[in-house]
Amino acid sequence: MNKLLSKKQQPAPASDDYDRDRAALFGTSGRAPAATTAMQRPPSYASADPIFSSSSADPANSQGFSTMQEAEAEDVDEEVEGIKQELRFIKQESVASTRNALRTAQQAEETGRNTLAKLGSQSERISNVEKNLDIATIHNRQATEKGKELKTLNRSMFALHVKSPFGKAKREAAEEARIRERFEHDKLEREKTREFNAQSGRRVGEVLNPKGRPGETGYKIAGVAERSKYQFEADEEDDAVEKEIDGNLNQLAGVTSRLKGLALATNAEISSQNEKLDEIDRKNDKLGIGIHLNSERLKRIR
């Protein structure tokens, strides 16, 4: 009992000694530990994972995002510039195509004009051939009449050449009718030859020397508003290209219209000449037969 009382009567250790011993035991430096770690606040997502951190919090991330935007803008600018270059290339090709087409059409027009002019000269020569053939036909007819007279005069001197006085008026009337018919026929042939030549001259002249305004064509030049539909950036160079394309197309439309007129006139001229040549061929055959008959008649005259 005395021992127990002695233990109870021992004084309690001072608080400073207690704290010092506790610090030595737990490794703390005089600071009371937190009541419990379970009640501590968990770290935020932003501080725990850099993926969820805002770009404004990190200057490096902000700079990388700006660089990416600049790269995308540069790519867009390059695509736009590529489209511009492609448009310029296509327009230059269009200018070259219209130039080549216009040059080819003008060469074709010049060839057509020369051909039609030669056909006009050929029509004049055909008219002269027909005129000379008609004159030869008249001379052959006169030769036939003279051959008949020569045959009558070459008879025997003892043969009587007295015509019957009866029916003299009828014979004279028939002779006058025959002469009149021949005259009308010859006149009609001359008129036909002259009309053929005149029609050919008018046909060729209307095409080679038109009286209308040469600037009238079926193509309408596009205005500024119309051209702007096909322009990406309407600068001075692009306007000049568009104007040249429109001008070439306008001239090409005019040349095409004139080529059509040349083709129609050439076709009409060739058809007319073919018909006239067929007629000349028939006249020539008839004249050849008449000349042969006169030659045979003259051979039989003794």
C-alpha positions in Angstrom: 0.0 0.0 0.0 2.8 2.3 0.8 4.3 1.6 -2.6 1.0 2.4 -4.4 0.6 5.6 -2.5 4.1 6.6 -3.2 3.4 6.1 -6.9 0.2 8.2 -6.9 1.9 10.9 -5.0 4.6 11.3 -7.7 4.1 14.5 -9.6 3.0 14.4 -13.3 5.5 15.3 -15.9 5.6 18.7 -17.2 3.8 19.5 -20.5 7.0 20.7 -22.1 8.7 17.5 -21.4 5.7 15.6 -22.8 5.7 17.6 -26.0 9.4 17.2 -26.4 9.2 13.5 -26.0 6.3 13.2 -28.4 8.2 15.2 -31.0 11.2 13.0 -30.6 9.0 10.0 -31.0 7.0 11.1 -34.2 9.7 13.3 -35.8 7.7 16.5 -35.7 9.2 19.8 -34.8 7.1 21.3 -32.1 4.0 21.5 -34.3 0.8 19.7 -33.6 -0.2 17.3 -36.3 -3.4 17.6 -38.1 -6.3 16.0 -36.4 -6.9 13.5 -39.2 -5.7 13.1 -42.7 -9.0 11.8 -43.8 -10.5 15.3 -43.4 -8.0 17.0 -45.7 -9.3 18.6 -49.0 -8.5 16.5 -52.1 -6.4 18.1 -54.8 -8.3 19.7 -57.7 -8.4 18.1 -61.2 -6.5 21.1 -62.6 -3.6 20.5 -60.3 -3.7 16.7 -60.4 -3.7 16.3 -64.3 -2.1 18.7 -66.8 -4.7 17.7 -69.4 -7.5 19.5 -67.5 -5.4 22.6 -66.7 -6.4 25.8 -68.5 -4.2 27.2 -71.3 -4.3 30.6 -69.5 -2.6 29.1 -66.5 0.3 27.8 -68.7 2.0 30.4 -71.0 3.6 27.6 -73.1 0.2 26.0 -73.9 -1.2 29.4 -74.8 1.7 30.1 -77.2 1.3 26.6 -78.8 -2.4 27.2 -79.5 -1.6 30.6 -81.1 1.0 28.9 -83.3 -1.5 26.3 -84.4 -4.0 29.0 -85.4 -1.4 30.9 -87.3 -0.4 27.7 -89.2 -4.1 27.0 -90.1 -4.4 30.6 -91.4 -1.3 30.2 -93.5 -2.7 27.0 -95.0 -6.0 28.8 -95.9 -4.0 31.6 -97.5 -2.0 29.1 -99.5 -5.1 27.4 -100.7 -6.7 30.7 -101.7 -3.5 31.8 -103.5 -3.5 28.4 -105.3 -7.0 29.0 -106.5 -6.1 32.4 -107.7 -3.1 31.1 -109.7 -5.3 28.4 -111.2 -7.9 30.9 -112.3 -5.2 33.1 -113.8 -3.8 30.1 -115.7 -7.3 29.1 -117.0 -8.0 32.7 -118.1 -4.6 32.8 -119.9 -5.5 29.5 -121.6 -8.9 31.0 -122.6 -7.2 34.0 -124.1 -4.8 31.8 -126.1 -7.7 29.6 -127.3 -9.8 32.6 -128.4 -6.8 34.0 -130.2 -6.1 30.8 -132.1 -9.8 30.3 -132.9 -10.0 33.8 -134.2 -6.9 33.5 -136.3 -8.1 30.2 -137.8 -11.5 31.6 -138.5 -10.0 34.7 -140.2 -7.8 32.5 -142.4 -10.9 30.4 -143.4 -12.8 33.6 -144.2 -10.0 34.8 -146.4 -9.9 31.5 -148.2 -13.7 31.6 -148.7 -13.6 35.2 -150.0 -10.8 34.2 -152.5 -12.8 31.1 -153.6 -16.0 33.1 -154.1 -14.2 35.8 -156.1 -12.7 33.1 -158.4 -16.2 31.6 -158.8 -17.4 35.1 -159.8 -14.7 35.4 -162.4 -15.5 31.9 -163.6 -19.2 32.9 -164.1 -18.1 35.7 -166.4 -16.0 33.2 -168.5 -19.0 30.8 -168.6 -21.2 33.6 -169.9 -18.7 34.5 -172.6 -18.5 30.8 -173.6 -22.3 30.6 -173.9 -22.4 33.9 -175.8 -19.8 32.6 -178.3 -21.7 29.3 -178.6 -24.9 31.1 -179.4 -23.0 33.1 -182.1 -21.6 29.9 -183.5 -25.2 28.4 -183.6 -26.4 31.4 -185.6 -23.5 31.1 -188.0 -24.2 27.4 -188.5 -27.8 28.2 -189.2 -26.8 30.7 -191.8 -24.4 28.1 -193.3 -27.3 25.7 -193.6 -29.3 28.3 -195.6 -26.4 29.1 -197.8 -25.8 25.4 -198.4 -29.4 25.0 -199.6 -29.0 28.0 -202.0 -25.7 26.5 -203.2 -27.4 23.2 -203.9 -30.1 24.9 -205.9 -27.7 27.0 -207.9 -25.4 24.0 -208.6 -28.2 22.1 -210.5 -28.0 21.5 -214.2 -28.3 24.6 -216.3 -31.1 23.0 -218.1 -33.2 22.7 -215.0 -35.9 25.4 -214.5 -35.6 27.4 -211.3 -38.8 29.3 -211.6 -41.0 29.4 -208.5 -44.7 29.0 -208.8 -46.5 32.3 -208.5 -49.3 30.7 -206.6 -48.9 30.8 -202.9 -46.2 33.5 -202.9 -47.8 35.5 -200.1 -48.0 32.4 -197.9 -44.4 31.6 -198.6 -43.3 35.1 -197.6 -45.5 35.0 -194.5 -44.0 31.7 -193.4 -40.5 33.0 -194.1 -41.1 36.1 -192.0 -42.6 34.0 -189.2 -39.5 31.8 -189.3 -37.2 34.8 -189.2 -39.1 36.4 -186.3 -39.0 33.1 -184.4 -35.3 32.8 -184.8 -34.8 36.4 -183.7 -36.9 35.9 -180.6 -35.1 32.7 -179.8 -31.7 34.4 -180.1 -32.8 37.4 -178.1 -34.1 35.1 -175.3 -30.8 33.2 -175.2 -28.9 36.5 -174.9 -31.1 37.7 -172.1 -30.6 34.4 -170.2 -26.9 34.7 -170.5 -26.9 38.3 -169.4 -29.2 37.5 -166.4 -26.9 34.6 -165.4 -24.0 36.9 -165.3 -25.9 39.7 -163.4 -27.2 37.3 -160.8 -23.7 35.9 -160.2 -22.3 39.5 -159.8 -25.0 40.4 -157.3 -24.6 37.2 -155.4 -20.8 37.6 -155.1 -20.9 41.4 -154.4 -23.5 41.2 -151.6 -21.2 38.8 -149.7 -17.8 40.3 -150.5 -18.9 43.9 -150.1 -21.8 44.0 -147.6 -23.7 47.3 -147.2 -24.6 46.6 -143.6 -22.6 47.6 -140.5 -19.8 45.0 -140.1 -19.8 45.4 -136.3 -23.3 43.8 -136.0 -22.9 40.3 -134.7 -24.9 37.8 -132.7 -22.6 38.0 -129.7 -23.3 40.6 -127.0 -20.2 41.8 -125.1 -20.6 41.3 -121.4 -20.7 44.3 -119.2 -18.8 45.0 -116.0 -21.6 43.4 -113.8 -21.7 40.3 -116.0 -17.9 39.9 -116.0 -17.7 40.3 -112.3 -19.3 36.9 -111.9 -16.2 35.2 -113.3 -13.7 37.4 -111.5 -12.1 36.5 -108.2 -10.2 39.8 -107.7 -11.2 42.4 -110.3 -7.8 44.2 -110.7 -6.6 46.0 -113.8 -4.8 43.0 -115.3 -7.9 40.7 -114.8 -10.1 43.4 -116.5 -7.8 43.5 -119.5 -7.9 39.7 -119.8 -11.7 39.7 -119.6 -12.0 42.5 -122.2 -9.7 40.7 -124.6 -11.7 37.4 -124.2 -14.9 39.3 -124.9 -13.4 41.1 -127.8 -12.1 37.9 -129.4 -15.5 36.2 -128.9 -17.2 39.2 -130.5 -14.9 39.1 -133.5 -15.2 35.4 -133.7 -19.0 35.6 -133.8 -18.8 38.2 -136.7 -16.4 36.0 -138.7 -18.6 33.0 -138.1 -21.6 34.9 -139.4 -19.7 36.0 -142.5 -18.4 32.4 -143.1 -22.0 31.2 -143.1 -22.8 33.9 -145.8 -19.8 32.8 -147.8 -20.7 29.2 -147.6 -24.3 29.9 -148.8 -23.2 32.1 -151.6 -20.5 29.7 -152.7 -23.1 26.8 -152.8 -25.6 28.9 -154.7 -22.9 30.0 -157.2 -21.7 26.5 -157.8 -25.2 25.2 -158.3 -26.0 28.0 -160.8 -22.8 27.3 -162.7 -23.5 23.6 -162.8 -26.9 24.3 -164.3 -25.4 26.7 -166.9 -22.7 24.2 -167.8 -25.3 21.5 -168.4 -27.2 23.9 -170.7 -24.0 24.8 -172.5 -23.2 21.1 -172.9 -26.6 20.6 -174.6 -26.1 23.6 -176.9 -22.7 22.3 -177.8 -24.0 18.9 -178.7 -26.7 20.4 -180.8 -24.2 22.7 -182.6 -21.9 19.8 -183.2 -24.6 17.8 -184.8 -25.6 20.8 -187.0 -22.1 21.4 -188.2 -21.7 17.7 -189.0 -24.9 17.7 -191.1 -23.8 20.8 -193.0 -20.5 19.3 -193.8 -22.2 16.1 -195.1 -24.6 18.2 -197.2 -21.8 20.2 -198.8 -20.0 17.0 -199.6 -23.0 15.8 -201.6 -23.1 18.9 -203.8 -21.5 18.2 -207.1 
